[in-house]
Amino acid sequence: MNAPTLQDVYQARKTISPYLPRTPLHFSAGLSSLLGCEVFLKHDEHLPLGAFKARGGINLLAHLTDEERRRGVITASTGNHGQAIASACRLFGAKAYIVLPEGANPLKVAAMRALGAEIIFHGKIFDEARDHCDRLALEQGYRNVHPANEPLLVAGVATQTLEIIEDLPEVEVILAPLGGGSSAAGACIVAKGINPAIKVVAVQSGAAPAGYLSWQRGELVKAKMETFAEGVATGSGYELPLSILRQHLDDFVLVSDDEIRQAIGLLIEKAHTLAEGAGAAATAGAVKLREQLIGKKVVAIVSGSNITLPQLTQAIKVHQATPGVSLGKV
């Protein structure tokens, strides 16, 4: 399981470009004024599935053999990764089986079903669903797609950072949300391969800090998983992303779930952008690190917009309860 190279990312772009549009990088005057730096948002929520994971799904399915596609593809997910695999399987003619924890985001479940995937619910948390996925893959002979330990997934996701640097060569800091770690790992591969001076920062919920603890300790760590933001709700670190992050990541910040909710409100109010919890995590990280970012050119990745109405309602309540943030007095 070798880490992808910058050349692999360029090849991934050739693979996915016939199927996915390039996403915009927009300057946010409102967030820039609020934080005292030049803030740009990478709008991967504009992708057809409403999330960045589509990049990796297409790159992986495009490289499977005909025999692997005939066997069927299985994966475990909290939602966006499952959508990506379901969509790519539909595109390349493979049967998709998606194992989800009970209580998964209903919008994402409905999208996966609409894409033709067979949905299998198992367990209360993602790691229980993933263990069941591994068992089914062995029993039925499916091609098991790990949500993080897949070089082709990481290379596909890394194309988002390639677009960022092409559109804003002078970028100084890139903030990426971290669940399984493909986005932050991909950002490291591209940024350090093109311009090592670019600082890459991972952002994770403190209510599910396994990735942070794994990076900090240099070994795979299991931890609590209590965040509402299912896109960053993983209970353990993963080998491939961790190996990349340990070598290249500049900083890692934990934010609270309420700070993520505040960021959802800020993105609506200041940047006219709708983001799910994981999609707002990078912005929450920028708010938390604002003193370190003053005067810099900063990109926050908006990874997805698949938020439920109850989640959005709660986020707005939290945002409104913090008038200092709402009024730009962070």
Secondary structure, 3 states (H helix, E strand, C coil): CCCCCHHHHHHHHHHHCCCCCCCCEEECHHHHHHHCCEEEEEEHHHCCCCECCHHHHHHHHHHCCHHHHHHCEEEECCCHHHHHHHHHHHHHCCCEEEEECCCCCHHHHHHHHHCCCEEEECCCCHHHHHHHHHHHHHHHCCEEECCCCCHHHHHHHCHHHHHHHHHCCCCCEEEEECCCCHHHHHHHHHHHHHCCCCEEEEEEECCCCHHHHHHHHCCCCECCCCCCCHHHCCCECCHHHHHHHHHHCCEEEEECHHHHHHHHHHHHHHHCCCCCHHHHHHHHHHHHCHHHHCCCEEEEEECECCCCHHHHHHHHHHHHCCHHHHCCCC
